Amino acid sequence: LIDAAGEMPFLGPNCYGYVNALDSALLWPDQHGCTLVETGVAILTQSSNIAINLTMQQRGLPIAYTIACGNMAQTSQAQIATSLLDDPRVTAIGLHIEGFSDIAEWAELARKAHKRGVPLIALKVGKSDQAQRATVSHTASLAGSDAGADALLRHLGIGRVYDLPAFLETLMVLHCNGRLDAPTLSSVSCSGGEASLIADLAHDTLMTFPTLTEGQKIELSGALGPMVALSNPLDYNTYIWRDTEAMTRAWLPMTAPHIGMTMLIVDYPHTDASDWFCATDAAIAIREKSGRPVAVVATLPELMPLNIAQKLLAAGVTPLNGLREAVAAAEIASSTVVSFADVPLPASVDRDAIVLNESDAKAALASYGMRVPQQAADVEAAGALVEPFAVKGTGFAHKSEVGAVALNVSHAELAKVVKTMPSECVLIEEMITGSVAEMLIGVVRDPAHGFILTIGAGGVLTEIMQDAISFIVPTRAEVIRAALPRLKTYPLLSGFRGAAAANIDELIEGIMALQSYVIAHADRLEEVEINPMMCTPTHAIAADALIRIAPKGPDL
């Protein structure tokens, strides 16, 4: 097929084609729900059925392009999306992704989209084992690890959603507003129940509801009177219902410049919605007066009629369906692109790898700037070191489980302890004391996404806490520093309950040293892990290290 096509580009195979709703042009063999639009979002999927279903949405979202990419034998999803960026009528691009192919193409897409100011979002499948198997059988895509996919999307500044409703709602926010300038919300409803619901839904996200300023309180008090408790989220009661001018005066203060988006929670009845026109008109009025992002949010999708959504859209107000989806959409729209400019390090092909012994692994990392403990080759040489010692039997992946680790060993005990080790090869090191936190720092080769750097709780807490953050190599020190507070164990690093804090600068320097080693050995490296990295108030030291790497051959 590729040979027969020559220089002629084609989609698929195993796809339905495309619908261009801007110019009334399509190659599509089945039903679709697109209507002509002047501007709109582009949707690219690896599933034709999902593409059909998305065009049938009744939310008013203007869809400019719908493209089913299929197996992408010749033209990749990233290439198609990159070409769509040349059309100024495209306001945002949503991608349903089963697997990444050429990572450099995705990096080029991200760079061009950022330059053009066109936001990208993705629904990436493959989180479960079942989804990964279905992905392989469906389009022969390599799903890769979900942590790798998540890290790659964040690295490229592509917002990630996890279901189709959130996909559509996020595209709606981006179409109407572009990126939001702050991760802050204000909420307006006539029910305390709705105010509580949306506050709870934002609790585990990056979105916040800032406390009302004194200026806002004065304006709200003048508009609502003494009977209404003033807060954000705001329950304005229904004293002013049906009075559009009063509702506008009351809602307008909630659109302050420090608020990323104001959400007006309004549910419309099934039939005669005339009694609700006051809310629609007030929403349009505060959008016109403030020039700030304003959304009308229905708590349930069936409570936002299409004609109302279309009226709001025409006036620049964002119609949204579902509180959870609205908050998720705002969170993605307000996320900051940090590191998209760094092209991910490509992962080489599989090679037969060996595991370096711990001493050699530490020496290799130390040559790139990693701090490691002082070592001794034998008991006699240990006389020059400072006790206490850590004594380890080498050759075991999990030394503590086979009794191959002894800690707090003195000079007097050293010879006896060495003899009891379940290994002929023994490593003697100065024991690291004064640690305030133990961290895991590791990089693995992920054929689908490149090299994945993981930072998390180390030592015995690694498997218990399941506390980790991941990045694509190469990443930057400032990106890591900004992400560390997301770890559950971060309070230990920052000084928990008055305890000494770890030297974060040293920790980051150690992480960057490990990354330098990875970049230098990317053609052969499978995995490198430090567990634990002992973080003290002065240093960050690799207490244990593992490296799996292919031997250097004549072609390397």
C-alpha positions in Angstrom: 0.0 0.0 0.0 2.8 2.4 0.9 4.7 1.7 -2.2 1.6 2.0 -4.4 0.7 5.4 -2.8 4.1 6.8 -3.6 4.1 10.5 -2.6 0.3 10.7 -2.3 -0.6 10.9 1.4 -3.3 8.7 2.8 -5.1 8.0 6.0 -5.2 4.6 7.7 -5.8 1.9 6.7 -8.6 0.7 9.0 -10.3 4.1 9.4 -13.3 6.0 8.2 -11.5 9.0 6.8 -12.3 12.6 7.7 -14.9 15.3 7.9 -14.0 19.0 7.3 -16.9 21.0 8.6 -15.3 24.3 7.8 -15.3 23.8 4.0 -18.0 21.2 3.7 -15.4 18.6 2.5 -15.3 15.0 3.5 -14.3 11.4 2.8 -16.6 9.5 5.1 -18.6 6.3 4.4 -21.2 6.5 7.3 -23.4 8.7 9.4 -21.9 11.7 11.3 -23.2 14.6 13.3 -21.1 17.4 12.1 -22.6 20.7 11.0 -20.9 23.6 9.2 -18.9 25.9 11.4 -16.7 29.0 10.9 -14.2 28.0 13.6 -13.9 25.0 15.9 -11.9 22.2 17.4 -10.2 19.4 15.6 -10.7 15.8 16.8 -8.3 13.1 15.8 -8.9 9.5 16.9 -7.5 6.0 16.3 -11.0 4.7 16.5 -13.6 5.4 13.8 -16.5 4.5 16.0 -15.3 6.9 18.7 -15.0 9.5 16.0 -18.6 8.9 14.9 -19.9 9.1 18.5 -18.1 12.3 19.2 -19.6 14.1 16.2 -23.1 13.2 17.5 -22.6 15.2 20.7 -25.5 17.5 21.7 -23.4 20.0 23.7 -23.0 22.6 21.0 -19.2 22.1 20.7 -18.1 23.4 17.2 -16.1 20.6 15.6 -14.1 21.9 12.6 -12.3 18.6 11.7 -13.0 15.0 12.6 -10.2 12.7 11.4 -10.0 8.9 12.0 -6.3 8.0 11.8 -6.6 4.2 12.0 -3.3 2.2 11.7 -1.3 5.1 10.4 0.8 3.0 8.0 2.1 6.2 6.3 0.7 9.4 7.9 0.9 9.5 11.6 -1.5 11.2 14.1 1.1 13.7 15.1 1.8 14.6 11.4 -1.9 15.1 10.8 -2.3 17.3 13.9 0.7 19.4 13.0 -0.7 20.1 9.5 -4.0 21.2 11.0 -2.1 23.9 12.9 -1.7 25.8 9.6 -5.5 26.4 9.6 -6.1 29.5 11.8 -9.8 28.5 12.2 -8.7 25.6 14.5 -9.1 26.7 18.1 -7.9 23.5 19.9 -7.0 19.9 19.1 -8.2 16.8 20.9 -6.4 13.5 20.3 -7.6 10.0 21.2 -4.4 8.1 21.3 -3.8 4.4 21.5 0.0 4.6 21.1 2.8 7.0 20.3 5.0 6.3 17.3 7.8 8.8 16.5 8.3 10.8 19.7 10.2 13.5 17.8 7.0 14.1 15.7 5.0 14.6 18.9 7.7 17.1 20.2 7.4 19.0 16.9 3.6 19.1 17.2 3.9 20.4 20.8 6.4 23.1 19.8 4.3 24.3 16.8 1.0 24.3 18.8 2.6 26.3 21.6 4.0 28.8 19.1 0.6 29.1 17.4 -1.3 29.3 20.7 -3.4 26.2 20.0 -4.0 24.1 23.1 -3.7 20.3 22.8 -5.4 17.6 24.9 -5.3 13.8 24.8 -7.4 10.9 25.8 -4.6 8.3 26.1 -5.8 4.7 26.6 -3.7 1.8 27.9 -3.8 2.4 31.7 -5.1 -1.2 32.4 -3.7 -4.5 31.2 -6.9 -5.1 29.3 -6.7 -1.8 27.5 -3.1 -2.5 26.5 -4.0 -5.8 25.0 -7.0 -4.3 23.2 -4.7 -1.6 21.8 -2.2 -4.0 20.4 -5.0 -6.1 18.7 -6.8 -3.0 17.5 -4.2 -0.9 15.8 -0.9 -2.7 16.6 0.0 0.4 18.6 2.6 0.0 21.4 0.8 1.3 24.5 3.8 1.4 26.8 3.6 2.2 30.5 0.9 4.5 31.7 3.3 6.4 33.8 5.4 6.9 30.7 2.5 8.2 28.7 1.5 10.5 31.5 5.0 11.9 31.8 5.3 12.3 28.0 2.1 14.2 27.8 3.0 16.5 30.6 6.5 17.0 29.1 4.9 18.1 25.8 2.3 20.3 27.5 -0.6 18.2 26.3 -3.4 18.1 28.8 -4.6 14.6 29.7 -8.3 13.5 30.2 -9.5 10.1 31.1 -13.0 9.8 29.5 -15.0 11.1 26.6 -17.2 13.6 28.6 -14.2 15.3 30.0 -12.6 15.3 26.5 -15.5 17.2 25.1 -15.9 19.6 28.0 -12.2 20.5 28.0 -12.3 21.2 24.3 -15.3 23.4 25.0 -13.4 25.5 27.6 -10.4 25.8 25.3 -12.4 26.7 22.2 -14.2 29.5 24.1 -11.3 30.8 26.2 -8.0 29.3 25.1 -5.8 28.6 28.1 -7.0 30.1 31.4 -4.6 32.5 33.1 -5.0 31.1 36.7 -5.9 27.8 38.4 -8.6 29.7 40.3 -12.4 29.4 40.3 -15.4 31.3 41.5 -18.8 29.5 41.7 -22.2 31.0 41.8 -25.4 29.0 42.5 -28.7 29.4 44.2 -28.2 26.3 46.3 -25.8 25.5 49.2 -25.9 21.9 48.1 -24.4 22.8 44.7 -21.8 25.1 46.3 -20.7 22.2 48.5 -20.6 19.8 45.6 -18.3 21.9 43.5 -16.1 22.7 46.4 -15.6 19.0 47.2 -15.0 18.2 43.5 -12.2 20.7 43.3 -10.6 19.6 46.6 -8.2 17.0 45.1 -7.3 19.1 42.0 -5.0 22.0 41.5 -8.0 24.3 41.3 -8.8 26.6 44.2 -11.6 28.9 45.3 -9.9 32.1 46.5 -11.4 33.8 49.5 -13.5 36.9 48.6 -11.6 40.2 48.7 -13.0 43.1 50.7 -13.9 44.8 47.5 -15.9 41.8 46.3 -17.7 41.6 49.7 -18.7 45.2 49.5 -20.1 44.8 46.0 -21.9 41.5 46.8 -23.4 42.9 50.0 -24.8 45.8 48.1 -26.3 43.6 45.5 -27.6 40.7 47.8 -28.4 42.4 51.1 -27.8 41.1 54.6 -29.6 37.8 54.3 -27.0 36.1 52.1 -23.8 34.7 53.6 -20.9 35.8 51.4 -18.3 33.2 50.4 -16.7 31.5 47.4 -18.4 29.3 46.3 -21.3 31.6 46.6 -24.9 30.5 47.4 -26.8 33.7 46.4 -30.2 32.2 47.3 -33.2 33.1 45.1 -34.2 36.5 46.4 -33.2 38.2 43.1 -34.4 35.4 40.7 -36.1 36.7 37.6 -34.5 40.1 38.0 -31.8 40.0 35.3 -30.2 43.4 36.3 -30.0 42.4 40.0 -28.5 39.0 39.1 -26.0 40.7 36.9 -25.0 43.1 39.7 -24.7 40.2 42.1 -22.7 37.9 39.8 -20.3 40.4 38.3 -18.0 40.8 41.4 -17.3 37.1 41.1 -15.5 37.7 37.8 -12.5 39.4 39.4 -9.2 39.6 37.5 -7.5 37.0 39.8 -10.2 34.4 39.0 -9.4 32.0 36.1 -13.0 31.1 35.4 -16.4 32.0 36.9 -18.8 29.1 37.0 -22.6 29.8 37.1 -24.4 26.6 38.1 -27.7 26.6 36.3 -29.9 23.6 35.4 -32.6 24.2 32.7 -36.0 22.4 32.7 -36.9 20.0 29.9 -39.7 22.0 28.3 -40.4 25.7 28.9 -37.1 27.3 29.9 -38.4 30.9 29.7 -38.3 31.3 33.5 -34.6 30.6 33.2 -33.8 33.2 30.6 -32.9 35.6 33.4 -29.9 33.4 34.2 -28.9 33.1 30.6 -29.1 36.8 30.0 -27.2 37.6 33.3 -24.5 35.2 32.3 -24.1 36.9 28.9 -24.1 40.3 30.6 -21.3 39.6 33.0 -19.3 38.1 30.2 -19.7 41.3 28.2 -19.0 43.6 31.1 -16.0 41.7 32.6 -14.3 40.3 29.5 -13.3 37.3 31.8 -14.0 33.6 31.2 -17.5 32.8 32.3 -19.2 29.3 32.1 -22.7 28.2 32.7 -22.5 24.7 34.2 -25.4 22.2 34.3 -25.0 19.6 37.0 -26.3 16.9 34.6 -25.7 16.8 30.8 -29.5 16.4 30.1 -30.1 19.8 31.9 -28.3 21.9 29.3 -30.5 22.1 26.2 -28.7 22.4 22.9 -30.4 25.7 22.0 -29.3 27.3 25.3 -25.7 26.0 24.7 -25.7 27.6 21.3 -27.0 30.9 22.5 -24.3 31.0 25.2 -21.6 30.1 22.8 -22.6 32.9 20.4 -22.2 35.4 23.2 -18.8 34.0 24.3 -20.1 32.2 27.4 -18.9 28.6 27.9 -21.7 26.0 28.3 -20.5 23.0 30.3 -22.1 19.7 31.3 -21.4 18.1 34.7 -19.6 19.6 37.8 -16.8 17.1 37.8 -16.1 17.5 34.1 -16.3 21.3 34.4 -13.6 21.4 37.2 -11.4 18.9 35.3 -11.7 20.9 32.1 -10.7 24.1 34.0 -7.8 22.4 35.6 -6.4 21.3 32.3 -7.0 24.6 30.6 -5.1 26.5 33.4 -2.1 24.1 33.4 1.2 25.7 32.6 3.4 24.4 29.8 6.9 24.1 31.2 9.2 21.8 29.3 7.7 21.1 25.9 10.8 22.5 24.2 13.1 19.6 25.3 13.0 16.8 22.7 12.5 13.4 24.5 15.6 11.2 24.4 14.7 8.3 22.1 14.8 4.7 23.5 17.1 2.4 21.5 16.2 -1.1 20.5 16.3 -4.0 23.0 19.7 -5.3 23.8 20.9 -8.1 26.1 21.8 -6.3 29.3 23.9 -7.2 32.3 23.7 -6.0 35.9 26.7 -4.1 37.1 27.8 -4.9 40.7 27.0 -2.2 43.2 30.5 -0.9 43.5 30.9 -0.5 39.7 27.5 1.1 39.4 28.3 3.7 42.1 31.7 4.4 40.5 30.0 5.0 37.1 27.4 7.4 38.6 30.1 9.2 40.7 32.0 10.0 37.5 29.0 12.1 36.5 28.8 13.9 39.8 26.7 11.6 42.0 27.6 11.6 45.7 28.4 8.0 46.9 29.6 6.7 50.3 33.3 6.1 50.9 34.2 2.5 50.2 36.8 -0.1 51.3 37.8 -3.2 49.4 38.4 -5.2 52.6 38.5 -5.1 56.4 42.1 -3.9 56.5 41.4 -1.0 54.1 38.3 0.0 56.1 40.7 1.1 58.9 41.0 4.4 57.0 37.2 5.0 57.0 35.0 6.4 59.7 32.6 4.1 61.5 29.8 3.1 61.7 29.9 0.9 58.5 27.3 -0.5 56.2 28.3 -4.0 55.1 26.6 -5.6 52.1 26.8 -8.9 50.3 26.7 -8.3 46.6 24.8 -10.1 43.9 21.3 -9.8 45.3 18.5 -7.6 43.9 16.9 -7.3 47.4 19.7 -7.6 49.9 17.6 -7.1 53.1 15.4 -10.0 52.2 18.3 -12.5 52.3 20.2 -11.0 55.2 22.9 -9.4 53.0 22.9 -6.1 54.8 24.3 -5.1 58.2 24.2 -1.6 59.5 25.8 0.3 62.3 28.8 -2.0 62.3 31.8 -0.8 64.3 35.5 -1.4 63.6 35.6 -4.1 66.2 32.7 -6.0 64.7 33.6 -5.6 61.1 35.6 -8.8 60.5 33.0 -11.0 62.1 30.1 -9.4 60.2 31.9 -9.8 56.9 32.3 -13.5 57.5 28.6 -13.9 58.1 27.5 -12.3 54.8 25.8 -14.8 52.4 28.1 -13.8 49.6 31.8 -14.1 48.8 31.9 -10.5 47.5 31.3 -7.9 50.2 31.1 -4.2 50.0 32.1 -2.1 53.0 31.0 1.5 53.1 30.9 4.4 55.6 27.3 4.3 56.8 25.3 7.5 56.0 23.9 9.0 59.2 21.5 11.9 59.8 19.2 11.1 57.0 15.8 12.9 57.1 14.3 11.1 54.1 15.0 8.1 51.8 14.2 8.6 48.2 14.1 6.4 45.1 15.6 7.8 41.9 15.4 5.7 38.8 15.3 5.7 35.0 13.9 2.9 32.8 13.9 2.6 29.1 10.3 2.6 27.8 10.2 1.8 24.1 6.9 3.6 23.6 7.8 6.9 25.3 11.6 7.1 25.7 13.4 7.1 29.1 11.2 7.6 32.1 12.7 9.3 35.2 10.9 8.4 38.4 11.3 10.0 41.8 9.5 8.7 44.9 9.6 7.3 48.4 12.6 5.1 48.8 13.9 2.4 51.1 11.2 0.1 52.7 8.5 2.6 51.8 8.8 2.2 48.0 6.2 -0.5 47.5 4.1 0.5 50.5 3.6 4.2 49.7 3.3 3.9 45.9 4.4 7.5 46.0 6.1 8.7 42.8 6.3 11.3 40.1 7.6 10.6 36.6 9.3 12.7 34.0 10.6 12.3 30.4 14.4 12.4 29.9 15.7 15.0 29.5 14.0 17.2 32.0 15.1 20.3 33.8 16.0 21.0 37.4 13.3 23.7 37.8 10.7 21.3 36.5 11.7 18.7 39.1 11.8 21.3 41.9 8.3 22.5 41.1 7.0 18.9 41.1 8.5 17.6 44.3 5.8 19.0 46.5 3.3 16.6 44.8 5.0 13.7 46.7 3.3 12.5 49.8 6.7 12.2 51.4 7.6 15.8 50.6 6.9 17.0 54.2 9.9 14.8 55.3 12.1 16.6 52.8 10.9 20.1 53.8 11.2 19.5 57.5 8.3 17.7 59.2 7.1 19.0 62.6 10.2 21.0 63.2 12.7 18.4 62.1 15.6 19.3 59.9 14.9 19.7 56.2 16.8 17.9 53.5 19.1 19.8 51.2 16.8 20.0 48.2 19.5 21.5 46.0 21.8 18.5 46.6 19.0 16.1 45.9 18.2 17.8 42.6 21.9 17.9 41.7 22.1 14.1 42.3 19.0 13.6 40.0 20.6 15.7 37.3 23.9 13.7 37.6 21.9 10.5 37.1 20.2 12.0 34.1 23.6 13.0 32.6 24.7 9.3 33.0 21.5 8.2 31.2 22.0 10.6 28.3 25.6 9.5 27.8 24.7 5.8 27.8 21.2 5.9 26.1 22.3 3.6 23.3 22.9 0.8 25.8 21.1 1.5 29.0 18.0 -0.4 30.2 17.7 0.7 33.7 19.4 2.6 36.5 18.1 2.9 40.1 19.2 4.5 43.3 17.3 3.2 46.3 17.7 4.6 48.7 19.1 8.1 48.0 19.8 9.2 51.6 18.8 12.9 52.0 20.5 14.7 54.9 20.5 18.4 55.8 23.7 18.8 53.9 23.9 16.1 51.2 22.1 13.6 49.0 24.0 10.3 48.8 23.4 7.2 46.8 23.3 4.4 49.4 22.5 1.7 46.8 22.7 1.6 43.1 21.6 -0.7 40.3 22.5 -0.4 36.6 21.3 -2.7 33.8 23.2 -2.0 30.6 24.2 -3.8 27.4 27.9 -4.5 27.1 29.8 -2.2 24.8 30.1 -4.0 21.5 32.5 -3.3 18.5 29.8 -1.2 16.9 29.5 1.1 19.9 
